[in-house]
Amino acid sequence: MGNSRTSPRQYWFGLSLVYGLSLSILALATPVWLFVFIPAAILFIVLQAVYYGQIGRNIQGRLATATPGVGVLATTGGAIAVLLRGSDAAYWAGPLLALAGFVAMFLFLSRFGRFHPNSSREMPT
């Protein structure tokens, strides 16, 4: 299903990418795109968690997450995107927010994220 070179950094990269993209879509897209993007993002996150072995019997009740700070970071970025929505600044600030959100989330998860390397298959860190 995956190769032996998978790592937590690759897992955090995918999650951070979805977060950055969601900030951009929230700031710039019409509301109908939210109904398309949200289910697609959830599906991607679940499939990625399965691929990296973060969902399974061995880690039941111990999902790969980070400290509560990840929620504060995500909420702050989302609030800024909502405030930008519909403004003239959204066209330049939305993509910048998405990039900053991606980088901040990746660095935060790389430092504080919990990854279960021995959950369903052996993964080097």
N, C-alpha and C positions, 0 to 999 in steps of 0.2 A: 504494500500500500504506500509506503514511503521508502526513502533510502536511508542508509545508516548515517548520513551526514546531517540529519535534521538537528536543530538546536533550539533552545529557548529563545535565542535572539531572533530566529526566523519566525517563531510563533508571535513574539511581541511585535515584530515588524508588520505582520499581517493585521493584527489587531489595531495597531497605531495607524496603519493606512486606511482602514475602514473608518476610524475616528476622524481623521483629517478630511476624508471625503465627505463624511456626514456633516461636518461643520460647513464645508463649502456648499453642499446641497441645501442645508438649512438656511444659509444666508442668501443664496442666489436663486434657487429653483422655485418654480410655481408649486402651489400646494399639492397638485396631483402627483408630482414626482415623489413626494414624501410617501405616498401610498405604494409606490413601486419600490423605492429605495429601502424603506424600513424592513419589509419582509425579506428582500434580497440580502441586506446586511445581516439580519439575524440568521438566515440560512448559511451565509458564508462563515459567520462566527462559529456556529454549531459544527459545520463540516470541518472547519479548521481545527476545532478542539478535538473532534474525533480523530482526525488525521494525525495530530500530534500526541494522541493518547491522553488527553486531559479530561476525557469523559469515559468512564468505564466502571466496572465493578470494584476494582482495586482502590479507587479513590472516591467512592461514593460519599457524598457529604463534605468533601474537601476539594472543591473546585479550584482550579488554578486562577488565583486572583491576586490582587495587590492590597496594600493597606487601604484604609478608608480615604486616604489622600487621592487615590485614583478617581474616586467619585467626586471629590471637590474639584479636581482638575477638569474632569469631563463636564461637570455642571457649569463651571465658569466659562469654558469654551462655548458650550451650548447657549448660555445666556447672552454672551457677546454676539453670537451668530443671530440670535433672535432680535437683539437690539439693532443689528445692522440691516436686517431684512427690510426691503423696500426703500432703503435710503440710496442716495447717489453714491455714497462711499462704499456700498456693498460690492460694487463691481471691481474695486481694487482691494478693498480690505477683506472681503470674503476669501479670496485665494490666499492672501497673506495669513489670515487667521487659520486657514486649513493647513498651511505649511508649518506655521508655528505650533499648532495643535498636534500635528503629526510628530514633529521633533520632540516637543515636550512630553508627549505620551510615551514615545519610544524610550526616551532617556529615563523617565520615571519607572516604566515597567521593567526596563533592563536592570535598574538598580533595586527596586523594591518588589517586583513581581514574584509570585510563587509559581514554580513550575514543577510538576511531578514527573521526574525522569524515568522512574521505574514502574509507572502505572500499568501500561499494557505491553510495552516493549522497551528494550534498553536504548536510551538516547544519551549521547555524550553531551556534556555541558560546555 
